[in-house]
């Protein structure tokens, strides 16, 4: 019995597998980063970030790594 699907080339399987691994790795990195920064966040804000990372893995993780971990409650960035 043939193990590969003749309608889908093996390259597509490989590419989508790599995309899935990268997505999971990005979500894990963002989750670890969030867990380390959770002490300086309010419980609701930490929960909101965690929900965003889990429900929208790529956008949530990129948003946390790009913006979220730099923000501190009550402290305004310099102008």
C-alpha positions in Angstrom: 0.0 0.0 0.0 1.3 3.4 -0.9 2.0 5.7 2.0 1.9 9.1 0.3 -1.1 10.8 -1.2 -0.7 11.1 -5.0 -2.8 14.3 -5.1 -0.6 16.2 -2.6 3.1 16.3 -3.3 5.5 15.5 -0.4 6.8 19.1 -0.5 3.5 20.5 0.7 3.4 18.0 3.6 6.9 19.1 4.5 6.2 22.8 4.3 3.0 22.6 6.4 4.8 20.4 8.9 7.5 23.1 9.3 4.9 25.8 9.6 3.1 23.9 12.3 6.3 23.3 14.3 7.3 27.0 14.0 3.8 28.0 15.2 3.9 25.8 18.2 7.5 26.9 19.0 6.5 30.5 18.8 3.5 30.0 21.1 5.8 28.1 23.6 8.4 30.8 23.6 5.7 33.5 24.1 4.1 31.4 26.9 7.4 31.0 28.7 8.2 34.7 28.4 4.7 35.6 29.7 5.1 33.2 32.7 8.4 34.9 33.6 6.9 38.4 33.3 3.6 37.5 35.1 4.8 38.9 38.4 4.7 42.5 37.1 1.3 42.1 35.4 -2.1 42.2 37.0 -3.8 38.8 37.0 -6.4 39.9 34.5 -3.8 41.2 32.1 -1.7 38.1 32.4 -4.8 36.0 31.7 -5.7 38.1 28.7 -2.3 37.7 27.2 -2.3 34.0 27.9 -5.7 33.6 26.2 -4.5 35.6 23.2 -1.4 33.5 22.9 -3.5 30.3 23.1 -6.5 31.3 20.9 -4.5 33.2 18.2 -1.1 31.5 18.4 0.8 33.5 15.8 -0.7 36.9 16.3 -0.9 36.6 20.0 2.7 35.4 20.4 4.1 38.1 18.0 2.0 40.8 19.9 3.3 39.6 23.3 6.9 39.4 22.1 6.8 42.7 20.3 4.7 44.8 22.6 3.4 43.1 25.7 6.6 42.2 27.5 7.9 45.8 27.2 4.9 47.4 28.9 4.7 47.8 32.6 1.5 48.9 34.3 1.6 52.5 35.5 4.8 53.4 33.7 4.7 55.4 30.6 7.3 55.1 27.9 9.5 58.1 27.4 8.5 60.5 24.5 
